[in-house]
Amino acid sequence: MRLKRNPQDILISRLYAANQDNICDHFLRLDVRSRRARFCGAVNDNGILDYARNIFRGDSIVCGAFVDGRLRGVVELHGVFQFWASKAEAAISVEPDSQNIGIGDALFERIIAMAQNRGVRNIQMMCLKENSRMRHLATKHHALLRSNHDAVDAVLHPYWPTLASVMKEVVGETRG
Ligand SMILES: CC(C)(COP(=O)(O)OP(=O)(O)OC[C@H]1O[C@@H](n2cnc3c(N)ncnc32)[C@H](O)[C@@H]1OP(=O)(O)O)[C@@H](O)C(=O)NCCC(=O)NCCS
């Protein structure tokens, strides 16, 4: 069992192309199990690198979670730069040694605020049925879960932007 970190110890910050190497290293540190959970299937190092190098392509927002100054988790939101985007897809990855200490929860919270601030009305996340931790986090953030075969679709409907959601992003970025 792992102790939860104080939320103040987890810094969430937006990532840019300059962080590309860090992002690649983060994905390479995911073990077989976490890769399977993240990508809903097996992915080798080359596949991971291909994915990580294209992470900013087009219409993505990427945030990182830093603990003791090191990148430990990443959340991606794809599909947000269309005019008044109605739908976006999100995915989270936390490194094995840093799982279950509160990072995924913190990333979840930030990406919901960021989607809300950009008028996204529908966030979709996909995970394997057996991924009970992810399902728990999704439900905790009021997602509706839809099951199909081996996977579960979690759908969130953010509210319209509020002062609180804007402050969450601005204050979070300032800390980060
Ligand atoms: C799933 C994942 C993102 C969660 O992030 P995390 O940092 O490990 O999760 P957190 O520590 O923030 O929160 C875990 C929560 O799940 C609960 N939990 C832990 N193990 C659980 C389990 N087996 N079943 C149900 N709930 C569980 C914890 O009690 C905690 O709940 P709380 O916030 O209500 O106290 C992370 O484990 C991960 O990256 N896994 C591999 C990739 C993946 O599965 N990505 C999701 C698909 S996109």
PDBQT file of the ligand as one rigid body, heavy atoms in Angstrom, charges set to zero:
ROOT
HETATM    1  C1  LIG A 201      -5.125   4.556 -13.928  1.00  0.00    +0.000 C 
HETATM    2  C2  LIG A 201      -4.155   5.641 -13.489  1.00  0.00    +0.000 C 
HETATM    3  C3  LIG A 201      -4.167   6.799 -14.494  1.00  0.00    +0.000 C 
HETATM    4  C4  LIG A 201      -4.596   6.176 -12.117  1.00  0.00    +0.000 C 
HETATM    5  O1  LIG A 201      -3.679   7.131 -11.678  1.00  0.00    +0.000 OA
HETATM    6  P1  LIG A 201      -3.051   6.984 -10.209  1.00  0.00    +0.000 P 
HETATM    7  O2  LIG A 201      -2.130   8.135 -10.005  1.00  0.00    +0.000 OA
HETATM    8  O3  LIG A 201      -2.481   5.631 -10.075  1.00  0.00    +0.000 OA
HETATM    9  O4  LIG A 201      -4.368   7.104  -9.324  1.00  0.00    +0.000 OA
HETATM   10  P2  LIG A 201      -4.594   7.968  -7.991  1.00  0.00    +0.000 P 
HETATM   11  O5  LIG A 201      -3.561   7.593  -6.991  1.00  0.00    +0.000 OA
HETATM   12  O6  LIG A 201      -4.716   9.403  -8.308  1.00  0.00    +0.000 OA
HETATM   13  O7  LIG A 201      -6.056   7.467  -7.548  1.00  0.00    +0.000 OA
HETATM   14  C5  LIG A 201      -6.326   6.131  -7.391  1.00  0.00    +0.000 C 
HETATM   15  C6  LIG A 201      -7.722   5.984  -6.829  1.00  0.00    +0.000 C 
HETATM   16  O8  LIG A 201      -8.184   4.673  -7.177  1.00  0.00    +0.000 OA
HETATM   17  C7  LIG A 201      -8.369   3.888  -5.990  1.00  0.00    +0.000 C 
HETATM   18  N1  LIG A 201      -7.863   2.570  -6.351  1.00  0.00    +0.000 N 
HETATM   19  C8  LIG A 201      -6.607   2.085  -6.301  1.00  0.00    +0.000 A 
HETATM   20  N2  LIG A 201      -6.564   0.817  -6.756  1.00  0.00    +0.000 NA
HETATM   21  C9  LIG A 201      -7.836   0.506  -7.078  1.00  0.00    +0.000 A 
HETATM   22  C10 LIG A 201      -8.450  -0.673  -7.582  1.00  0.00    +0.000 A 
HETATM   23  N3  LIG A 201      -7.727  -1.760  -7.853  1.00  0.00    +0.000 N 
HETATM   24  N4  LIG A 201      -9.793  -0.652  -7.801  1.00  0.00    +0.000 NA
HETATM   25  C11 LIG A 201     -10.546   0.454  -7.547  1.00  0.00    +0.000 A 
HETATM   26  N5  LIG A 201     -10.006   1.597  -7.065  1.00  0.00    +0.000 NA
HETATM   27  C12 LIG A 201      -8.679   1.620  -6.828  1.00  0.00    +0.000 A 
HETATM   28  C13 LIG A 201      -7.539   4.592  -4.927  1.00  0.00    +0.000 C 
HETATM   29  O9  LIG A 201      -8.054   4.294  -3.639  1.00  0.00    +0.000 OA
HETATM   30  C14 LIG A 201      -7.758   6.053  -5.312  1.00  0.00    +0.000 C 
HETATM   31  O10 LIG A 201      -9.056   6.434  -4.944  1.00  0.00    +0.000 OA
HETATM   32  P3  LIG A 201      -9.384   7.862  -4.220  1.00  0.00    +0.000 P 
HETATM   33  O11 LIG A 201      -8.818   8.943  -5.118  1.00  0.00    +0.000 OA
HETATM   34  O12 LIG A 201     -10.878   7.885  -4.146  1.00  0.00    +0.000 OA
HETATM   35  O13 LIG A 201      -8.697   7.833  -2.894  1.00  0.00    +0.000 OA
HETATM   36  C15 LIG A 201      -2.702   5.096 -13.342  1.00  0.00    +0.000 C 
HETATM   37  O14 LIG A 201      -2.704   4.047 -12.392  1.00  0.00    +0.000 OA
HETATM   38  C16 LIG A 201      -2.108   4.635 -14.669  1.00  0.00    +0.000 C 
HETATM   39  O15 LIG A 201      -1.477   5.432 -15.369  1.00  0.00    +0.000 OA
HETATM   40  N6  LIG A 201      -2.270   3.361 -15.028  1.00  0.00    +0.000 N 
HETATM   41  C17 LIG A 201      -1.713   2.865 -16.280  1.00  0.00    +0.000 C 
HETATM   42  C18 LIG A 201      -2.293   3.576 -17.502  1.00  0.00    +0.000 C 
HETATM   43  C19 LIG A 201      -3.799   3.635 -17.450  1.00  0.00    +0.000 C 
HETATM   44  O16 LIG A 201      -4.461   2.736 -16.952  1.00  0.00    +0.000 OA
HETATM   45  N7  LIG A 201      -4.369   4.709 -18.025  1.00  0.00    +0.000 N 
HETATM   46  C20 LIG A 201      -5.797   4.842 -18.071  1.00  0.00    +0.000 C 
HETATM   47  C21 LIG A 201      -6.343   4.601 -19.446  1.00  0.00    +0.000 C 
HETATM   48  S1  LIG A 201      -6.301   6.080 -20.401  1.00  0.00    +0.000 SA
ENDROOT
TORSDOF 0
